[in-house]
Amino acid sequence: MSSLGEHLKDCRKKLGLSLKAVEEKTGITDSRLSKIENGQRSCPGKELRLLAEAYNEPVVSMFLTAGYLIPDDLKEYQYVFHGVERLDSDERQHIQDEIDYMIRKKDTPL
């Protein structure tokens, strides 16, 4: 079983979902998901996104687990957003508003 398959199976079981229940949520057939979980079939990005949503898992984490992304792909974003997970949505919006303001200020001629 692949590490992605194991991870997907663990996520599904933690939520107490059957293969059929996941099929109903995502449209991914139970037989296809079973093959993905057992490492007999790869999981395309589109399906992985659906599974991440169904399992309430971060899409980026799923893509890292699948090998579609590597940690180096995220360095730029990790630097800029280090610790962002500790902020609530209002605080994140405030930071985004500040960034937008600074960009507008740079784009405005003196």
C-alpha positions in Angstrom: 0.0 0.0 0.0 1.3 3.5 -0.9 1.8 6.1 1.8 -0.9 8.2 0.0 -3.3 5.2 -0.1 -2.6 4.5 3.6 -3.2 8.2 4.4 -6.5 8.3 2.5 -7.7 5.1 4.1 -6.7 6.5 7.6 -8.6 9.7 6.9 -11.7 7.8 5.7 -11.7 5.5 8.7 -11.2 8.3 11.2 -14.4 9.9 9.9 -16.1 6.5 10.0 -16.9 6.6 6.3 -17.4 3.6 4.2 -16.1 3.4 0.6 -19.7 3.8 -0.6 -20.2 6.9 1.6 -17.2 8.5 0.0 -18.5 7.6 -3.4 -21.7 9.5 -2.6 -19.7 12.6 -1.4 -17.2 12.6 -4.2 -18.4 10.6 -7.2 -15.3 8.5 -7.0 -16.4 4.9 -7.2 -15.9 2.7 -4.3 -13.9 0.2 -6.3 -11.6 3.0 -7.7 -11.1 4.4 -4.2 -10.3 0.9 -2.9 -7.6 0.5 -5.6 -6.2 3.9 -4.7 -6.1 3.1 -1.0 -4.4 -0.2 -1.8 -1.8 1.4 -4.1 -3.1 -0.4 -7.2 -4.1 2.8 -8.9 -2.8 6.4 -8.8 -5.0 9.3 -7.7 -5.3 12.1 -10.1 -5.1 15.6 -8.7 -8.7 16.4 -9.4 -9.8 13.3 -7.4 -7.3 14.0 -4.6 -8.8 17.5 -4.2 -12.3 16.0 -3.9 -11.0 13.5 -1.3 -9.3 16.3 0.7 -12.5 18.2 0.8 -14.6 15.1 1.8 -12.1 14.3 4.6 -11.7 18.0 5.7 -7.9 17.8 5.0 -5.7 20.5 3.6 -5.3 20.1 -0.1 -1.6 21.1 0.0 -0.9 18.3 2.6 -2.6 15.8 0.3 -0.6 16.9 -2.7 2.6 16.7 -0.6 1.7 13.2 0.5 1.0 12.2 -3.1 4.3 13.6 -4.3 2.6 16.1 -6.6 4.4 18.9 -4.6 7.6 18.8 -2.7 8.4 21.1 0.3 10.7 23.2 -1.8 7.7 24.1 -4.0 6.2 25.9 -1.0 9.2 27.8 0.4 8.2 31.1 -0.9 4.7 30.8 0.6 5.9 29.4 3.9 8.2 32.4 4.3 5.5 34.9 3.6 2.8 33.2 5.6 4.8 31.6 8.4 2.4 31.1 11.4 -0.7 32.1 9.5 -2.5 29.0 10.8 -2.7 30.8 14.2 -4.7 33.7 12.8 -8.5 33.7 12.5 -10.2 34.7 9.2 -10.7 38.4 10.3 -7.0 38.7 11.1 -6.0 37.1 7.8 -8.3 39.5 5.9 -6.7 42.4 7.8 -3.2 41.2 6.7 -4.4 40.8 3.1 -5.9 44.3 3.2 -2.5 45.7 4.4 -0.7 43.8 1.6 -3.2 45.2 -1.0 -2.6 48.7 0.4 1.2 48.4 0.1 0.9 47.1 -3.4 -1.4 50.0 -4.5 1.0 52.5 -2.8 3.9 51.1 -4.9 1.9 51.3 -8.1 0.8 54.8 -7.5 3.1 57.4 -9.1 4.4 60.2 -6.9 
